[in-house]
Amino acid sequence: MTTPADTTRMPALPRDGAGIRRLGGVARDRARATLRSASDISLVVYALVLGGGLGLASADYATSGGYPFGGVTVGPWTAWPRAGAVGADPYTRAVNARRGEIPLGVGEGLLITAAQDDEGRVLDAGCTYSVAGVTPPARAWTLTVAGRGARPNGASSLREAFTSTEILREADGTFVITLAPQAQPGNWMPMPRPSGPVRLALRLYDTPVAASAGTLDRSALPAIRRNGCRT
């Protein structure tokens, strides 16, 4: 009795050399196609990882310092009239969120920062500076020093700011604040860390210049002069 043909039986392998060569060529073509597909996927994954890494790095750099856009430069100082505006750009909002600060809104006051001295040199925590002169008219103001990063472990909490109500003034109404690593006579503001860049932030409250920051005159802002650095 004959048995029906098994439809699941594997096709017979070619026994001649030409058939074997054809079978080997098909296998090579399939292997090449698999390699090309894997290479394309790897390239896509690499591009995504590289783009994500560069995006995170650029975002960290753009938000780790001051505001990247919208500043009005006056000597070493830069005024930020739109830092607290409702329509502030995304980078400005990201800087505010990273610092955990509530910026002055338009009409409340004006933020003015400085990261350089009058000679254009970066403010360094290892140096001594004189911040002297006057401020634009305002109901009140504060001058704060800050550095990038956290305070060193074990460092004592010292003064980080002066206000218009407590500062010692000269007879003509001007003032001199000494920004230095070691204690100084008069208005001394210590550096926040032994070394590295620092930044000054002058906040004017209820000031008429908030609406016209572009008209600020250099003589209306304090001079920043470097007196020396630790060797």
Order of alpha helices (4+ residues) and beta strands (2+ residues): alpha-beta-beta-alpha-beta-beta-beta-beta-beta-beta-beta-beta
